[in-house]
Amino acid sequence: MLGNAKKRNTEKFKKSAKKESKPTSKAEGAASASNNINNKKKNRNASVLKGPVVSHASGGASRDSANDRRQIPFKNSYEERAYKKANRIPRYAPSPGDGKSNAAPMQKACGASSAAQRRAILKMKNDDDLLEHFRTKLSSSTFRLLNEQIYSSNVAFANQLLKDPSTYADYHNGYQQQLQQWPMKPSQVIIEALLGDRRGRFLANKAKSMPGYIPTSWVIADMGCGDAQIAQALKPKGYTVHSFDFCAVNPHVTVANAAKVPLENDSVDICIFSLSLMSTDYEKCLLEAFRVLKPGRLLKIVEVRSRIPHPRRFAELVEEIGFTLDYHDAVGDYFVAYDFLKRTGQTEANKEFRYDPQEVLVASLYKKR
């Protein structure tokens, strides 16, 4: 009995001790919680200067504006991304200290939108560069529009469109910009052939190569010459070069429609079409080439590869007029070159074709933007 009483007293004592200890532990817990909150507040407000960049002790990325003014780089890539995101700066924009703050982005970064590119251009270029940038864009757009109109119309309409000097200047400027993007110039390939082979054949035609240069007595007709690069290269060497286009940009050019040039029959040794078979009725220009070429003489054609889906069919179409294929091959990644010889013994050109000319040489159209 006495033992049981002692046990009951001991249990009562333990229960009362627990009740007394609970408020003290709650007080201690509240005190420790308040200490943690204060510590967190202190951590948010506290900062540690590590090198040139200010980083908060809580681990979040930060940036001192003085670092931007002094062109000091970021401490790490995480801080740079967070700073650019907070300030709505494109990810591919140059960072402070990389020496490219005034330069335009060289290429579009992965995932960067066109709007982000425009914002970067507006932010990083001065007024003169920005004006030049939009002039280039406008010139390219005008060139694409004119190009599509020429490709989708006949020679007579193209003549009416481009005989206006201002319109032709817009087209020519856009073409020059396009020319700068190509790894090679078609006119240069033709010039190298005329000055590197005694019969004017393309130099890649190794099987029939005759090193040398064409005779200075030969007459050359450049149909759709542009700024007459071939004439500018050959005339100083004593060659006779007739350069024809819808508008004359320099004294070397004679204003004429390529389907009707002011030359006598059988008066030309080499006739050239360098990216100039553009209209829907381009076969009229090939018929004119047959008229002015001497029998057995050379017709040279360079065109964009994408315009000729079936190279053999194009060759057959030209042969049906009255020519014989001498050579054809790709020139680089963008162009294809043809050499034809006017068939001897044929006085009149054939105007009946097995294939539709517009399907053999297709229009070069641009994607809608």
C-alpha positions in Angstrom: 0.0 0.0 0.0 2.8 2.4 1.0 4.6 1.6 -2.3 1.5 2.4 -4.4 1.1 5.7 -2.6 4.7 6.7 -3.3 4.2 5.9 -7.0 1.1 8.0 -7.2 2.9 10.9 -5.5 5.8 10.6 -8.0 3.5 10.6 -11.0 1.7 13.8 -9.7 5.0 15.5 -9.2 6.1 14.7 -12.8 2.8 16.0 -14.2 3.1 19.2 -12.3 6.7 19.6 -13.4 5.7 19.2 -17.1 3.0 21.8 -16.7 5.5 24.2 -15.2 8.1 23.5 -17.9 5.7 24.2 -20.9 5.3 27.9 -20.5 9.1 28.3 -20.1 9.7 26.3 -23.3 7.1 28.4 -25.2 8.8 31.5 -24.0 12.2 30.2 -25.1 10.7 29.2 -28.5 9.2 32.6 -29.0 12.5 34.2 -28.2 14.4 32.0 -30.6 11.9 32.6 -33.4 12.2 36.3 -32.9 16.0 36.0 -33.0 15.7 34.1 -36.3 13.4 36.7 -37.8 15.8 39.5 -36.7 18.7 37.5 -38.1 16.9 37.1 -41.4 16.2 40.8 -41.6 19.8 41.5 -40.9 20.8 39.1 -43.6 18.6 40.8 -46.1 19.9 44.2 -45.3 23.5 43.1 -44.8 25.9 43.0 -47.7 29.4 41.7 -48.2 31.6 43.4 -50.8 33.4 40.6 -52.7 35.6 42.1 -55.3 34.0 44.7 -57.6 30.5 43.3 -57.3 28.1 43.7 -54.4 26.4 40.4 -53.4 23.9 40.0 -50.5 24.6 37.5 -47.8 21.2 35.8 -48.4 22.6 34.5 -51.7 20.3 36.5 -54.0 21.9 38.2 -57.0 22.4 41.9 -56.9 24.0 44.7 -58.8 25.5 48.0 -57.8 24.8 50.7 -60.4 28.3 52.0 -59.9 29.6 48.8 -61.4 27.8 49.6 -64.6 29.1 53.1 -64.8 32.7 51.8 -64.2 32.2 48.9 -66.7 33.0 46.3 -64.1 32.0 42.7 -65.2 29.6 40.5 -63.3 30.8 38.1 -60.7 29.2 35.1 -62.3 26.7 34.1 -65.0 23.8 33.7 -62.5 24.1 37.3 -61.4 24.3 38.5 -65.0 21.2 36.7 -66.0 19.2 37.9 -63.0 20.3 41.5 -63.5 19.4 41.5 -67.2 16.0 39.9 -66.5 15.2 42.4 -63.9 16.1 45.3 -66.2 14.6 43.8 -69.3 17.9 43.6 -71.1 18.2 41.0 -73.9 20.3 38.0 -72.9 22.7 38.3 -75.8 23.3 42.1 -75.3 27.0 42.9 -74.4 27.8 42.9 -70.7 29.8 45.7 -68.9 33.5 45.3 -69.2 33.5 43.1 -72.4 34.5 46.0 -74.7 31.4 45.6 -76.9 29.0 48.0 -75.3 28.7 50.1 -78.5 28.7 47.3 -81.0 25.7 45.6 -82.6 25.1 42.0 -81.8 26.9 39.8 -84.4 24.2 37.1 -84.4 20.9 36.2 -83.0 21.1 34.3 -79.8 19.2 31.1 -79.3 15.6 32.0 -78.3 16.0 35.7 -78.8 12.9 37.2 -80.4 12.9 39.7 -83.2 11.5 42.3 -80.8 14.4 41.7 -78.5 16.8 42.2 -81.4 15.1 45.5 -82.3 15.3 46.7 -78.7 19.0 45.9 -78.7 19.6 47.8 -82.0 17.7 50.8 -80.7 19.6 50.8 -77.4 23.1 50.1 -78.7 23.4 52.1 -81.9 23.8 55.8 -82.3 21.6 57.9 -84.6 23.7 57.6 -87.7 24.1 53.8 -87.5 20.4 53.4 -86.8 19.5 55.5 -89.8 21.8 53.5 -92.0 20.4 50.3 -90.6 16.8 51.2 -91.6 18.0 52.5 -95.0 19.5 49.1 -95.7 16.4 47.3 -94.6 14.2 49.5 -96.7 16.5 49.1 -99.7 16.3 45.3 -99.4 12.5 45.3 -99.1 12.2 47.5 -102.2 14.6 45.2 -104.1 12.5 42.1 -103.2 9.3 43.8 -104.3 10.7 44.9 -107.6 12.3 41.5 -108.2 9.0 39.7 -107.7 7.3 42.0 -110.1 9.9 41.4 -112.8 9.9 37.6 -112.3 6.1 37.5 -112.5 5.7 39.7 -115.6 6.8 39.8 -119.2 9.8 41.7 -120.7 7.7 44.6 -121.9 6.4 45.3 -118.4 9.9 45.0 -116.9 11.1 47.5 -119.5 8.4 50.0 -118.5 9.1 49.4 -114.8 12.8 49.8 -114.8 13.3 52.5 -117.4 12.5 55.0 -114.7 16.0 56.1 -113.3 14.9 56.3 -109.6 13.2 52.8 -109.7 16.2 51.3 -111.4 18.5 52.9 -108.9 16.5 51.3 -106.0 16.6 47.9 -107.8 20.4 48.3 -108.5 21.2 49.3 -104.9 19.3 46.3 -103.6 21.0 44.0 -106.0 24.4 45.2 -104.9 23.5 44.5 -101.3 22.5 41.0 -102.3 25.7 40.6 -104.2 27.7 41.2 -101.1 26.1 38.3 -99.4 27.1 35.8 -102.1 30.5 34.0 -101.8 31.3 34.7 -105.4 30.1 37.1 -108.2 28.7 35.5 -111.4 30.2 38.3 -113.5 33.7 37.5 -112.1 33.3 33.8 -113.1 32.5 34.9 -116.6 35.4 37.4 -116.8 37.8 34.7 -115.6 36.6 32.4 -118.4 37.0 35.0 -121.1 40.5 35.9 -119.9 41.5 32.3 -119.0 40.4 30.3 -122.0 41.1 30.9 -125.7 37.5 30.1 -126.6 35.9 31.7 -123.6 34.7 28.5 -122.0 34.2 28.2 -118.3 37.5 27.2 -116.6 35.9 24.3 -114.8 35.5 22.6 -118.2 38.8 20.9 -117.9 38.1 18.4 -120.8 37.9 21.2 -123.4 40.2 23.7 -121.7 42.5 25.8 -123.9 44.5 28.1 -121.6 44.9 31.6 -122.9 42.4 34.3 -123.7 39.8 35.1 -126.3 41.0 37.1 -129.4 40.6 40.9 -129.0 38.8 40.9 -132.3 35.8 39.0 -130.8 32.6 41.0 -130.1 30.8 40.4 -126.8 27.2 41.2 -126.0 26.2 41.4 -122.3 22.4 41.1 -122.1 21.0 42.6 -118.8 24.4 43.9 -117.8 23.5 45.9 -114.6 26.5 48.2 -114.0 28.5 46.5 -116.9 31.2 44.8 -114.8 32.3 42.7 -117.8 32.7 45.8 -120.0 34.7 47.6 -117.3 37.1 44.6 -117.1 37.5 43.9 -120.8 37.3 47.3 -122.6 40.6 48.5 -121.2 42.2 45.4 -122.8 41.0 46.3 -126.2 37.8 44.2 -126.4 34.5 45.3 -127.9 31.7 44.8 -125.4 28.1 45.8 -126.0 26.3 46.1 -122.6 22.5 46.3 -122.6 20.0 47.0 -119.8 16.7 48.9 -119.2 18.6 51.9 -117.7 22.1 53.2 -118.0 23.9 53.6 -114.7 27.2 54.5 -116.4 28.6 55.3 -120.0 29.3 51.6 -120.7 25.6 50.7 -120.7 23.3 51.0 -123.8 19.6 51.3 -123.0 17.8 48.4 -124.7 15.4 45.6 -124.1 17.3 42.2 -124.1 14.6 40.8 -126.4 15.4 43.4 -129.0 18.9 44.8 -129.1 20.3 47.2 -131.8 22.8 44.7 -133.3 23.0 43.1 -136.7 22.3 39.4 -137.4 25.3 37.1 -136.9 27.5 39.9 -135.5 28.5 38.7 -132.1 31.0 36.1 -131.0 29.9 35.7 -127.3 26.5 36.4 -125.9 26.2 36.5 -122.1 23.2 36.2 -119.7 24.3 36.6 -116.1 21.2 36.3 -113.9 19.2 38.2 -116.5 16.7 35.7 -117.7 14.1 37.0 -115.4 10.8 37.6 -117.1 8.0 35.1 -117.8 8.8 35.2 -121.6 12.6 35.0 -121.2 12.7 32.7 -124.2 12.4 35.8 -126.4 15.8 36.9 -125.1 17.3 33.5 -126.0 15.8 33.9 -129.5 17.4 37.3 -129.8 20.7 35.7 -128.8 20.4 33.2 -131.6 19.8 36.1 -134.0 22.9 38.1 -133.1 25.3 35.3 -132.6 27.6 34.0 -135.4 27.3 30.3 -136.3 29.4 28.2 -134.0 29.9 30.9 -131.5 29.3 30.9 -127.7 26.2 31.5 -125.6 27.1 31.7 -121.8 24.4 31.5 -119.1 24.7 31.8 -115.4 21.6 31.4 -113.2 20.6 30.8 -109.6 20.5 27.0 -109.0 17.1 27.1 -107.3 15.5 28.5 -110.4 16.4 25.4 -112.5 14.7 22.3 -110.9 15.6 20.2 -113.9 19.0 21.3 -115.4 18.7 18.8 -118.3 15.3 20.1 -119.3 16.6 23.7 -119.4 19.5 22.6 -121.6 17.0 20.8 -123.9 14.9 23.9 -124.2 17.9 26.0 -125.3 19.0 23.3 -127.7 15.5 23.3 -129.3 16.0 26.9 -130.3 19.1 26.1 -132.3 22.0 25.6 -129.9 24.2 22.7 -128.8 25.1 22.1 -125.2 28.9 22.3 -124.7 29.1 22.3 -120.9 27.1 22.8 -117.7 27.9 22.4 -114.0 27.2 24.0 -110.7 29.3 27.0 -109.7 29.7 27.1 -105.9 26.6 26.6 -103.8 24.3 29.2 -105.5 24.7 29.2 -109.2 24.8 26.9 -112.3 26.7 27.7 -115.5 26.0 26.7 -119.1 28.0 26.9 -122.3 26.1 26.5 -125.6 27.3 26.8 -129.2 25.0 28.2 -132.0 24.3 25.3 -134.4 25.8 25.8 -137.8 23.6 25.4 -140.8 20.5 26.6 -139.0 19.4 30.1 -140.1 16.1 30.4 -138.3 15.4 29.8 -134.6 12.8 27.2 -133.5 10.0 28.7 -131.5 8.2 25.5 -130.6 9.1 24.0 -127.2 8.4 20.6 -125.7 8.4 21.9 -122.2 6.7 25.0 -120.8 9.5 27.6 -120.4 8.0 28.9 -117.1 8.3 25.4 -115.6 11.8 24.9 -116.9 13.2 28.2 -115.4 11.0 29.1 -112.5 10.6 32.5 -110.8 12.7 33.3 -107.8 10.2 34.4 -105.1 10.7 35.4 -101.5 9.1 34.2 -98.4 6.4 36.5 -97.0 7.5 38.5 -93.9 
